[in-house]
Amino acid sequence: MKLSINARTIIGAGLVLTVFLVLTGLALDRAFEDSALTAIQERLRGQLYLLIGETEVSESGKITLPEKSALVQLNQPDSGLYAWVYREQQPVWQSQSVISTKPHFHANLPTGEESFELLNDPKGFAMSYAIEWQVGESTIPITFTLSEDTSVFIAQISGYRQTLWGWLGGMAVLLLIAQLLVLRWGLRPLRTVANELARIEQGKQEQLISQYPAELEGLTGNLNALLTHERAQQQRYRHALADLAHSLKTPLAVLQGAIDDPETVREQAGRIHQSIDYQLQRAATAGRSGLISPILLRPIIETLTRALQKVYADKQIQFKLSISDDFTIRADLGDMTELFGNLLDNACKWCQQQIECRVEVRADKIEITLVDDGPGIPKDKIEHILLRGMRADEAVAGQGIGLAVVKEIIEAYDGQLLLSNQDNAGLRITLRFPNTPH
């Protein structure tokens, strides 16, 4: 069963709150019960001392207590408070509150000892204290006992528990309501994301435009980057198809009128193949995206240079790479392979013997420079070569299509492609990419 984040949080919070309140209630209940028992013990001790103070022992050893005790409950039958006096373990006096002739409790205590116990039959608390009463030169062992029934204690505990669990239950309801409100407020950004995505699906907006908390900025930023990337990819597909259709019109028209001319057919078929390759490469460019993982650049270029040294073995080309081993760029591996493959292939075609590639990283951009020692490009043709929308049939042999593909890839990554001739001959190609943090 799938549960929403809201349901999961509510269930989890409810369970934690329930366990916390139950444990808190049990702890408070136990603490109150211990406190009540301590209060009963202190009260019985005070009453026992008062009973001892009322006791008189004659020289003959007779124990007497007043007919009316200062403890009013002892004078009332079955009042809930009962008293006994024992001499040498034999009962010699009991309070008027005692109806039964059988003592409720009898503690056999050493002199000076005190005991506090819970009675089972009948239910009650009993406190006893043993003393030795000095009579002349002899002493008489006397034990005083007070017993109180549990009705008051049980009523007190019952009332406290009703109040305690009533308040805890009310607090639980209030806390759950507060949690629901806080949860609703806390999850509002997620609901906003869902609503905005629904509007994007309906075509009512193009990106996530609301302000989101820091925890969601990475998610919303990547979603916007993905949407932008997909939109740019679709745009490239449309442009590539439109350009392909346009570039095929002329060769197809020529073919219709030159069916009997094999040379013309081969020439136009080559142009068609060239146009298709170029437009497919444009459409397949991945482009810039925050979701692409960084890749190492040096291994890509080293692989290409090893292959090109075999292709152009007659030139014995020397490659100088000023690229650190750990330098990475956030780009698609296929795009970078195609980009540098075209650039290095053109450089190998036109160079004399040396090609240099170096990388400079700055705060806001990455600059990659490729320099060869060839003849360069006439100044009046540089802008023409880099015109946007250059078609295969308009390309200068050896550099037209390659540089056009490079330009498309660079623009897909929001970069720049700059061409210039060096003072000592040779072409300098500069690629500038935004420096995106990895």
C-alpha positions, 0 to 999 in steps of 0.5 A: 500500500502506497502512503503519501508523505502527509499520511506517513508523517501523520502516522509516525507523529501520532505513534510517537506522540501516543508512546510519549504521552503514555510513558509520561502518564505512567511516570506521572501516575507512579510519581503521584502514587509514591507521593501519596504513599509518602504523605500517608506515611508521614501523616500516620507517623505524626498521629502515632506520636500524638497517640504516644503522647496521650499514653500514661503508665502507672508505677504498677505498669498499667497502661491508660489512654484518655477516654476521648483522644485528640485524634477525633477519628479514633473516637468514632466507630468505623471511622477508617482510622484505628489504633491498638496498644500492645504490651509484650505482644499482647493487646491492652488497648484499642480505640473506639473506632475499632468494631471488631475485637480482633486486631487488624494488625500486629507488628512484632518489632524490636524496641525503637523500630518502625514499620509501614505496611499495606494490609490485605485483609482488610485493605489498609495502611498500618504503621507501628512503633515499638518503645520501652517505657521506663517505670522505676528501675524496670522497663515495659515494652510497648508497641503502638499501631495505627491503621487507616483504610485505603478508601481515601487513598484509592479515591485520591488516586482515581481522581488524579488519574481521571484528571491526568489522562483527561488532560493528556488526552486533550493535549494529544488532540491539540498536539495532533491538530498543531502537527497537522497544521505545521505539516500542512504548512511545511509541505506547502512547497511540495504542493506548489511544485506539483501544481506548477508541474501540472500547469507546465503539463497543461502548457500554461507555464514553461518553468517552475517560477515560485520561490522555494526553500533551500531544501528544494532549490536543488530539486526545482533547479534541476527540474528547470534545467531538465525542462530547459534542456528538453525544450532546447533538444526539441527545438534542435530536432525541429530546426534540424528537420526543417534545415534537412528538408530545405537542404535536400530540395536542391539535390533532389531537384537536380537528381530529377533532371539528371537521371541519365548522368551518373556523375551528377547522381553520385555528386548529389547523392554525396551531398544528400548523405553529407546533409543528413549526417550533419543535421542528425549530428545537430539533432543528437547534441545533448547540450548543457544540463545540470543533470549531466555528470562531470567527465575528465577531458584529458583522456578524451583528447588523448584517445583522439590524438592517438587515433589521429597520429595513426591516420596522419602518420606521414605528417608525424604530428606532435601534440602538446596537451596542457590539461591537468589529469583531474580537470573535469567538464560537465558535458556529454561524453559523445558531444565532447568526443564529436566536438574535439574530434572535428577540431583535431581532425581539421587541425591535423589536415591543415597543420604542418607538424604541431598542435597544442591544446591548453585549458584555462579555468577562470571564475566564471568560464572555462577557456579551451584553446587549440592552436596549429602551425598551419596556414590559418584562415583568410580573415574575410572568410572567418565570419562566413564559415561561422554563419549560423545555419551553414549547410553542408553543401555550402561548407568549405571542404575540410572545415565547413561541416566540422566547424558547423557541427562544433558551433552547434555543440558549443551553442548547445552548452551556452558557450562561444567559438572564436577563430583567429589567426596567429601572428606567426601563421596558424589558426587559433580556435578558442572555446569558452564554456560557462564554469558550472560548479560540479 
